[in-house]
């Protein structure tokens, strides 16, 4: 490479923004664990979250997908004076889909936080769990502070959108799909055109198709405003 090309490469490298590191699986686990612990049912004195498998998917516009197999153990002591020793419940998610998302500078996990499988058993004696923690597999999230979302987490989401009018009313016929190649179409794959995304201005503009001439503002991973009364959000 000659001197001119080296200089050009250096200039390009100097103006390229550094790519923000994607959150780790440990960040996902810590955030999900915290949310699940906050949902501990009344009457339960203990709740543990045990992760058995976590797999990261491909990020999309500030959404970081994960597939997780995990379980939650809930232990309730009951009322031993009344000869009721409570129960222990094991709640399971097998290959569940979640998204780790930046919401206002805070990580939030979106997905089904109610376990699809739940098995509760009565405890045999006071202070004795029907299913002790030591009998279960998996590991809890690592302790420590969770790094906040990177400033660039609010990129444009690529995929299906729904649009809402005043009062949060879903607007029929306004749904569309953004494609990675700069094209868009309605949800039936018709009435399409192209779009341009200006990340520096957090703006998106549409050319051709049923949205031709429209311009969206305040683009984030949660969508954008198409007008003063219409907003469009990822349909997930």
C-alpha positions in Angstrom: 0.0 0.0 0.0 1.5 3.4 -1.0 1.7 6.5 1.2 -1.4 8.1 -0.2 -3.5 5.0 0.5 -2.1 4.7 4.0 -2.9 8.3 4.7 -6.5 7.8 3.4 -6.9 4.7 5.4 -5.8 6.5 8.5 -8.2 9.4 7.9 -11.1 7.0 7.4 -10.2 5.1 10.5 -10.0 8.4 12.4 -13.6 9.4 11.6 -15.2 6.0 12.0 -17.0 5.8 15.4 -15.9 3.0 17.6 -18.3 0.1 17.6 -19.9 -0.3 21.0 -19.4 -3.7 22.5 -22.5 -5.9 22.6 -23.7 -6.9 26.1 -22.4 -10.2 27.4 -24.5 -13.2 28.4 -23.6 -12.4 32.0 -25.3 -9.0 31.6 -28.4 -10.7 30.2 -28.5 -13.2 33.1 -28.0 -10.5 35.7 -30.8 -8.3 34.3 -33.2 -11.2 33.9 -32.4 -12.6 37.4 -33.1 -9.2 38.9 -36.5 -8.9 37.2 -37.5 -12.4 38.2 -36.4 -11.9 41.8 -38.7 -8.8 41.9 -41.6 -11.1 40.9 -41.3 -13.4 43.9 -44.8 -14.5 44.9 -46.4 -13.6 48.2 -45.9 -16.3 50.8 -42.5 -17.3 49.5 -39.4 -16.5 51.6 -36.8 -17.6 49.0 -36.4 -17.3 45.3 -33.4 -18.4 43.3 -32.8 -18.2 39.5 -30.7 -20.9 37.9 -29.5 -20.7 34.3 -28.8 -23.9 32.5 -28.1 -22.7 29.0 -27.9 -19.2 27.5 -27.3 -18.6 23.8 -26.9 -15.1 22.2 -28.6 -14.4 18.9 -27.8 -11.8 16.2 -28.3 -8.1 17.5 -30.9 -6.0 15.6 -31.2 -2.3 16.1 -30.5 -2.2 19.9 -32.3 -5.5 20.5 -30.0 -8.3 21.7 -31.8 -11.6 21.5 -31.1 -14.6 23.8 -32.4 -18.1 24.0 -32.4 -19.4 27.5 -33.2 -22.6 29.5 -33.5 -21.8 33.2 -35.5 -22.5 36.3 -36.7 -20.6 39.3 -37.0 -22.2 42.8 -39.6 -20.7 45.2 -39.6 -21.8 48.8 -42.4 -20.9 51.2 -42.1 -21.8 54.9 -45.9 -22.0 55.5 -47.2 -21.8 59.1 -45.6 -24.6 61.0 -47.6 -23.8 64.2 -50.7 -24.8 62.2 -48.9 -27.9 60.8 -48.7 -26.3 57.4 -45.1 -26.4 56.2 -45.5 -24.5 53.0 -44.4 -25.6 49.6 -41.5 -25.5 47.1 -42.2 -24.6 43.5 -39.9 -25.2 40.5 -40.7 -23.1 37.5 -39.1 -23.8 34.1 -38.4 -22.1 30.8 -37.0 -24.4 28.1 -35.4 -22.6 25.1 -37.4 -19.4 25.8 -36.8 -16.4 23.6 -35.9 -13.1 25.3 -34.6 -9.6 24.2 -32.2 -7.5 26.1 -33.1 -3.9 25.3 -32.0 -0.4 26.3 -34.9 1.5 27.7 -33.8 5.0 28.7 -30.3 4.1 29.6 -31.3 1.0 31.5 -31.1 -2.6 30.4 -34.5 -4.4 30.4 -35.3 -8.0 29.4 -38.4 -8.4 27.3 -40.1 -11.8 27.0 -42.4 -14.2 28.9 -41.5 -13.7 32.6 -44.3 -16.2 33.7 -42.9 -19.7 33.5 -44.8 -22.0 31.1 -44.0 -25.0 33.4 -44.6 -24.9 37.1 -44.4 -27.8 39.6 -45.2 -27.2 43.3 -44.8 -29.8 46.1 -45.7 -29.6 49.8 -42.7 -29.3 52.2 -42.3 -32.4 54.5 -41.5 -30.6 57.7 -40.8 -27.2 59.2 -37.8 -25.6 57.5 -37.3 -28.5 55.1 -37.8 -27.9 51.4 -39.5 -30.5 49.2 -36.8 -29.6 46.6 -33.6 -28.3 48.1 -31.5 -25.9 46.0 -28.6 -28.3 46.1 -30.7 -30.8 44.1 -31.0 -28.5 41.1 -28.7 -27.9 38.2 -27.6 -24.6 36.8 -25.9 -21.5 38.0 -27.0 -18.1 39.3 -25.9 -14.9 37.5 -22.5 -13.5 38.5 -22.6 -10.8 41.2 -21.4 -7.3 40.6 -22.4 -4.1 38.8 -24.0 -4.3 35.4 -22.5 -2.1 32.7 -25.0 0.4 31.3 -26.1 0.2 27.7 -23.7 1.8 25.2 -24.7 5.1 23.7 -25.2 3.5 20.3 -27.7 0.9 21.5 -30.6 2.8 20.0 -30.0 1.9 16.4 -32.7 1.4 13.7 -34.5 -1.9 14.1 -34.8 -3.9 10.9 -38.0 -5.9 10.6 -41.8 -5.4 11.0 -43.3 -2.3 12.4 -46.8 -1.4 13.6 -48.1 2.2 13.7 -50.3 3.8 16.4 -52.4 7.0 16.3 -53.7 9.2 19.1 -54.5 7.3 22.3 -52.3 4.4 21.2 -54.9 3.1 18.7 -53.4 0.6 16.2 -53.7 1.9 12.7 -54.8 -0.8 10.3 -53.0 -0.9 7.0 -50.1 1.1 8.3 -47.8 -1.8 9.1 -44.6 -2.2 7.2 -41.3 -4.1 7.0 -37.9 -2.5 6.8 -35.4 -4.6 5.0 -31.6 -4.5 5.5 -31.0 -3.6 1.9 -32.7 -0.2 2.3 -36.0 -1.3 0.9 -39.4 -1.4 2.6 -42.9 -2.8 1.9 -46.2 -3.2 3.6 -46.8 -6.4 5.6 -48.1 -8.2 2.5 -44.9 -7.4 0.6 -46.6 -4.9 -1.7 -46.7 -1.1 -2.1 -43.0 -1.0 -1.4 -40.3 1.6 -1.9 -37.0 2.6 -0.3 -35.9 4.3 2.9 -32.8 6.2 4.1 -31.7 6.3 7.7 -29.6 9.2 9.0 -28.2 7.9 12.3 -26.5 11.2 13.2 -29.9 13.0 13.0 -31.9 10.0 14.3 -34.2 10.4 11.3 -35.6 8.1 8.6 -37.2 9.1 5.3 -39.2 7.1 2.8 -39.2 7.3 -1.0 -41.9 5.6 -3.1 -44.5 3.2 -2.0 -47.4 4.0 0.4 -45.0 5.9 2.8 -43.3 7.9 0.1 -42.5 11.5 1.3 -43.0 10.6 4.9 -40.2 11.3 7.4 -39.7 9.8 10.8 -37.9 11.5 13.7 -36.4 10.5 17.1 -35.4 7.1 15.8 -34.5 4.7 18.5 -34.6 0.9 19.1 -38.2 1.5 20.3 -39.3 3.1 17.0 -39.9 6.6 15.7 -42.4 9.4 15.4 -43.9 9.6 11.9 -45.9 12.7 12.8 -47.1 14.6 15.8 -49.9 12.0 16.3 -48.5 8.8 14.7 -45.7 6.7 16.1 -44.3 3.4 14.7 -42.8 0.7 16.8 -41.1 -2.7 16.2 -43.7 -5.5 16.0 -42.2 -8.3 18.1 
